[in-house]
Amino acid sequence: MSAYDGALEAIDRVLNRSSDADEVLRQVVGVLHGIDDYSWVGISFVEEGELVLGPVQGERTAEPTTVPISYENNVVAELGVIADEVDAEDRAFLERVALLISPYCPVGWDTGGEAWSP
């Protein structure tokens, strides 16, 4: 049993409960931020070739470890976390989360003018 099974189950519930991309991504960031080692979590979206920060929780105190989020063979976003240490198990977990949320990221940046705050 992985240390991240509970978080993956919570993310699965989020994905099954809502189809609204913005709400799904906010909730997934909340689930990830609830992991003890993750002091900051954010998703940045590729917009006109630049990364634009979307939903975020925590205080950014250092450069995050990032994982690209791809959809239909295009990088559409980036998942970032700040933790004391990101090991191979963390990276595999984050890559799994990136895959799970990838269908929500191509439209995730369009909040209709609403702020990303939870």
N, C-alpha and C positions, 0 to 999 in steps of 0.2 A: 504494500500500500504506500503510495507516494504522499509526501507531506502536502502536496497540492491537490489531492483528490477532493477535499471539501470545497476548495475554491472552484475547481472545474465543475463540480455539481451545481454550485451557486450560479456560475456563468451559464450553464446549460438551462437552468430554470429561467434566468433572465431572457435568454434567446427564445425560449418556448412561450414566454408570457407576453412579449411585446414585439410588434413588427416595426415600431417607430425607431428609425436608425438613431436619431439623436438620443432618445431615452435609453435605448440598449447600450450605446457607448458610454453614457454617463453612469449607468448602473454597473457596467463592467469595470470602469475606472474605480468606482466605489468598492467593488469586491476586491480588486487588486490592492487598493490602498489599505484594506482591512488586514492584509497579510502583514504580520509583525515586522518583517525585515524591510518592507517597502515604505519608505518615508515620503516618497513623492511618486505619483503615477500620472502620466499624461499621454494623450494621443495627438499627434500632429498630422495634418492632412497636406498632401501635395496640391498646391493651388498655383497655377501658372508657373510651375517649375520650382516653387519655393515651399518650404515647410511652414505651415501656419498652425499654431497651437490651438487645439480644440479643448475637449473636456480634460480637466486636471483636478487632482486633489493632493494636498500636502504642500510643504514648503520646499522649493527648489534650492538646495544648499550646495549642490555640486552638479557636474555634468552627468546626465543620466546614461545608463546603459540602454541602447536602443536595438529594436528588432524591426526590420521592415515588414510592412503589411502589403501583400500583393493581392490583386484581384484581376483575373483574366490575364495573367502574365505581365501585369503592369504594377509597379510600386505606386500605391495610392495613399499610403499613410505610414506612420512610424509609431510604434509603441515604445514608450520610455519609462524606465523606473530608476529610482535612486535607492540603493541598498548598500549596506556595509560591504557586502561581497556578493557577486553574482557568479555562481559556479555553473558547471555543466547541467545540473538538474534544473536550476533556475532558468537557464537559457532554453532548455528543451520545453519547459513549462510555458515560457513567454512565447516561444515559437508556436506552440499549440494554441495559445490564446489568440495570437495574431491570425492564425488560420481560421479559427472559429468566428472572429469578428470581421474578417475581410469583406464579406458581402455587404456589411453595413457602412463601410468606410468611403466608397465612392461618392455617396450622397451625404455622408455624415457631417461635412463641414457646413452644409446649408441649414442654418438654424432659423432662417427667416428673420434675421435681425435680432434674435434673442441672444443674450449672453450665454456662455457655456457654464456659468456657475450652477451648482446643483440646486 
